[in-house]
Amino acid sequence: MNDSELLLVVVIVTALAFDFTNGFHDTANAMATSIATRALSPKIAVTLCALLNFAGAFISIKVAATISSGIVDQGVLDLRTLFAALIGAAAWNLATWALGLPSSSSHALIGGLVGAAVVASGWSAVDGNALVEKVIAPAVLSPLICGAVAAIGTFIAYKMQAGGPDRTVRRSYKFGQIGTASLVSLAHGTNDAQKTMGVITLALVAHGSLVQHGDDFSVPLWVKVVAASAIALGSYTGGWRIINTMGRKLTEIEAPQGFVAEATSATTILAASSYGYPLSTTHVVSGGILGVGIGKRLSEVRWGLASRMAAAWVLTLPAAAVVAGIIWTVADGLGGATGPILLAVVAAGGAIALFVATQRGSSAIHASDV
């Protein structure tokens, strides 16, 4: 196996590792509210989330096409640049997971791609208009729109039941949550799994193993299967720290609120996927959860935590970009496949150390605690 082939393998493995972190980081998006209201048990919730994430990955490739060619000049994205972008994105995912803060895996990946591309070839490698139109504007608007709709829906749901929904109505909402949570999981697969597919496809093109014809963008079936499997496996492990934040800490959620939050989030994500926008499912769902808290009682939202989450959202793109830029510089300095291999080993060791330290901490969250 020559250096080019070895580097391709390293990039694909790193992409799947990122996909795995995306899965356990974002399980909360689909299942936090259903677990919080006890519409689903934690184990059933993560199993259902994993299966539907896998299925959703095969519905469309529009988001994968956007990731591969819509923001960063495809000619700049060689194997070393893609590797650096993936490490930057995965590092941010792990850092925010350890802090229990929901952040955007999508924006982490895009930030990584932008940072690595800029360091490698300068700002001309990035389409600023596409970055604003397809990433930054949706990042700002989607949680606001979803939150506003969720707030109105929650207000109406409680207004229709004087004194609050009775036991029968709450039970009906819990059954409804099974459907809406499933829809969010499916929507997550249609959006987030696509990003890893796009990166692996780019790696194959950069290596010369895959030839794309004209403007037609295609993803090999095996790439779809492995990317879908990685995000599904990550979803099944459950990101319990973030589930606890979104399901319990941000606001107290009852069944009617959970149903409304999930329904509005799923609708928003599916609409974005149909247009090929690499939307942050975390931003959308967090906006929906904030909305249902506002819709019931403004004081029930823990605004201090919400502000910390917002700060993490703002930092995601630049933080991942900086890490990716550093990784590209080191890998380029070492040359060949040696640099990425050494950096991959160091990154894996750091991830394991972080996981062990976090699990030993007194604040570690497990399925039985949620």
N, C-alpha and C positions, 0 to 999 in steps of 0.2 A: 504494500500500500504506500503510494507516494505522499508527499506533504499535502498536496491539494485534496486528495481523497480523505486523508486523515483529518484535515481541517473541516471538510464537509461533514464528516461524522460528528466532530465536536460541536459544530453549529447546530446540527439536527438534535443531538442529545440535549444541548443547552436550551433549544427552543421548546422541547418537550418538558424540560424541568420548569421553565417559565410557565408553560401551559398548566402544569400541575399546581404551581403556586397561585395562578389565576383562579383555578378551580376552588381550592380551599379558602382563598382570600374572599371569594365572591359568593360562597354558599349562602352567606347571610342575606344577600340581596333577594334570594328567592324564598328562603325558609325562616328567616328570623321572626317575622310576624306570626306565622303559623305555629311555630314552636312556642312563642310567647303566650299566645292565646290558648295553647293546648289543642288546637285543631288537629295537629299531627304530633306524634312522639318524635323525639330527636332522631332516632335511628331510622324510622320510616321516612322522615323528612329528607335526610341526606341521601338515602337510597333512591327515593323518587327524584330528587334533584339530579343525581348522577345519571340516571337512565334518560331523563328528558334533556339534559345537557348534551348527551351523546346523540340523541335523535335530532335535536335542533341544529347540530353542526352540519347536517346534510341537506338542510332546506335551501340554503342560498350561499353563493360565494361573492356577493356584491361587496361586502365589507372587506373580504380578503383582497379583492381587486383594488380597493381604495388604499389599503395598507401598502400594497406592493408597488403602486405607481402614482397614487394621487397626491402625495405630500412631499416625498423626497425623490430626487432624481434617481431613477433605477440604475443608471450607469455608475453611480457612486457607491451603491450598496454591494460591495464585494463581501466575501466570506468573513474577513476580519472585522469589517464595519458592522455586519449583522451580529457577529458574536459579541462585540462591545455593547451594542444596543440591548441585547437580551440580558446581559449581565447587569447593566444599569437598571433595567426594568425589574428584574427579579430581586435585586438588592432592595429597591424601594418597596416592593410588595412585602418582603420579609420584615423590613424595619417597621412598617405601619401595622403589620399583623402583630408583631411583638408588643406594640403600644396599644393594640386593640382598637385602632382607628380605621374605619372604612375609607379606602382611597381607591382611585381608579387604576386598575391594571392596564386598561386601554391607553390612558394618558401616559402611564409609566413607559409603555412600549414605544409610543410615538415620541415621547421625550428622549428615550434612548436612541431611536433612529435619527432624530434631528441632531442630537449632541454628537454622535459618532460621525455623521455626515459632515457637519460643520467643521469639526476638527480635521477630518480627512481632506475636505475639498473646499471649505469656505462656505459663506452664507448663500452663495449662488446655487448650492445644491438643494436648497429648501424652497419650496413654493410657498411664500408667505401668505398669499391670498387663499390658497387651498387650506393652509393651516388654520387660518382664521375662520374660513367658511365651514370647514368640515370637522374642526376639533374645538376651537376656542368658543365660537358662538354657540354651538350646541351645548357645550359644557356649562355655559352661563344660563342659557334659556331653558334647557330641559328640566333641571330640578325646580326652577321657578314655575314653569307651566304645570309640571306634574304635581307640585306642592299646592298650587292654587286650585287645581281641579279636585285634588284629594280633600282639601279643606272644605270646599263647597259640598262635595259628596258626603263628607262626615257630618257637616252641619245639618244637611237635609235628612240623613239617616236617623240622627238623634231627635230632630224636630218632629219627625213622623211618629215617634214613640214618646209620648209625654212621660216624663220621669225616667226616660231611658228604656232601651229595649228589654223586654221580659225574657225569661229563661228560654221559651220556645223560639223566639226571634234570634237570640244569641246562638242557640244550637243550629239554626238554619244558616246563620252567617258562618259558623265554623265549617259546616259542610261545604258552603260556597268557597271557603278559603282553600279547600283541597284543590278545587278547580283553578282558582286564580293563582295559587302558588305554583301549580304545575305549569300554568301558562307562562309565568315569569321564568321558570327554569328552562322551558323550551325557548323562550325569547333570548335568554342569556346564551344558550348554545348557538343560536343563529347569529349572534353578534360577537361574543368574545372568542369562541373557538375559531372563528374565521381569521383572527389576527395571527395566530400561530401558523395556520395554513398558509397565509400570505407570506410569512417570513421564510418558512421552509421552501415554498415554491421559488421565492427569490434566490435562496441559497442554491437550489438546483440549477436555476438559470445562470447564476454567476459562475457556477462550477462547470457549466456546459453539459450537464446531464439531462437538461430539459430545454427544449426550444419552444418559445411561444411564437405564434404566427400572427403578425400584424397587431391589431388592437384586441384580438381575442385573448381572453385570459382564462386559463384552465388550471385546475388543481388535480393532480393525479389522485386516484382513488385511495392508494395506500397512505398518502399524506392526510387525506380526510379522516381515514380510520384511526391513524396513530394520534392525530391532534384531538379528535373527539374522545378517544380513550384516555388520553392524559388529563384533559380537563374534567372528564367524568370521574376518574380516580381521585383527583384532587377534591372534587365536590363531595365525594363519599367520605373522605377523611374528616370533613367538617371543620370549618374555621371557627371554633367555639368562642374564642375571645371576641371576635367581631360580631358573631351572632348575639352574644351577650350585650354588646354595646348597642346594636341596632334594635334588638328585641326588648330590652329591659331599661337600659340606661338613658337613652335619648328621650323617650317618653313612655308612659304606661299605655299599653295597647290592649284594647278589648276587641272582641271578634268583629263587630261592625267596622271598626277602624282598620283592622287587619285586612278585611275583605276589600275595602275601598282602596287602601294603599297598594295592594297587589294588583287589583284590576287596572288602576290608572298607570302603574309602572309598566305592566306587561304591554298595554296599548302603546305607550310611548316608545318602548324599546323595539317592538315589532315594526312600528311605523318607521323608525330610524333605519332598521336593518333593510327594509324594503327599498330605501333610497341609497343604501350603501354607506351611511354615516357610521364611523366607528365610535358609537356613543358610549359614554361611561354609564354602565348599568348601576354602578355604585351611586353616582350623583342622582340618577333618576329615582332609585328606590329610597335613598336618604331624603330626597325632596318629598316623596310621597309620605314617608313616615312623619316628617316634620309637619306636613300638611294636615294629616289626620289628627296630630296633637293640637295644632292650632284650631282645627275645625271643632274640636270638642271644648277645649279650654286652653287659652293662650298660655296660662301659667303652668300647664303640665309639661311644656317643652323645657328641657334642661339646656338653656341657651349657652352656658359656659362650654359644655361638651360640643354643642353645635358649632360654636366659634372655633374650637380646636380642630374639628373635622374640616371646616372651611379652609383653615390655614393649611392643613395637609393637602387639600385639593389644589390650592394655589401653588404649593411648593412641588407638586408631583412632576410636572413637565420639566422645570429647570433642574430639580435634584437628580432625576434620572438622566437628564442630558449631561450634567457635569460628571456623574459617575461613568457614563458611557464614553465621554471624551477622554477621561483619564485612562480607562481600560484600553481604548484604541491606541493611545500614545504608548503605553507600556508594551502592548502586543506588537505594535509596529516596530518598536525599538528592539525587541527580542528577535523578531523576524520569523518567517516560516510558520510551521505549525507549533513550534516549541512554546512561543508566548501564549497563545490561547490555551494550550493544554495545561501549562503551569498555572495560569490564571483560573482556569476551570477547576483545577484541584484545590486551589486556595479558596475559591468561592464556595465550593462544596463543603470544605472544612469549616468555613465561617458559618454557613447555613446550619450545619449540624451543631456547632457550638452554641449558636443562638437558640436553636430549638431546645437543646438540653438545658441551657440556662433559664429559658422561659418556663419550661415545664417544672423546673425545681423551684421557681418563684412562688411565693405565697398567693399570688393573684392568678395562677394558672386556671383556665376554665376548661371544663370537660363536659361531655354530653349529659352526665348525671346532674351537673350544676345548673344547666340552662332551664 
